[in-house]
């Protein structure tokens, strides 16, 4: 179910996506509300499932993951549980999206070496054909949603 978010809700979401560790008093100042009203808004957004969690962003290279790749997987058949089991076992697979089109899944994979990346791609190839692209740089890292622009009115 879609929640009705007003401009203040979007301002709160924007600030929290920039810095989830911001103090409620500072968040309140930035969105022009009292601290108690801001806290209540955040709790309401959490309860409604709009805010689903908080996380730290980690520099992959500084933690030893030197290779980042996007792996596309064509998965024939309908038994997806074995793939889901592999996803649960392999922490190097950072993200997996089920998609339409020729590829059934798009995965974001971090590896400590090319040998490890090859091992992961080989494990995925048991489920279907793969196409792997190495990421040279994150031109636009994940940034989360922003308030949608109003649709232009036609005359």
Protein Blocks (a to p, Z undefined) as FASTA:
>chain_A
ZZdddfklmmmmmmmmmommbcfklmmmmnopafklmmmmmmmmmmnomagbdcddddfk
lnopabdcddddddedjblklmmmmmmmmmmlmbdcddedjblbdcddddfbfklmmmmm
mmmmmnoccdddddfbdfbacebjaddddddddZZ
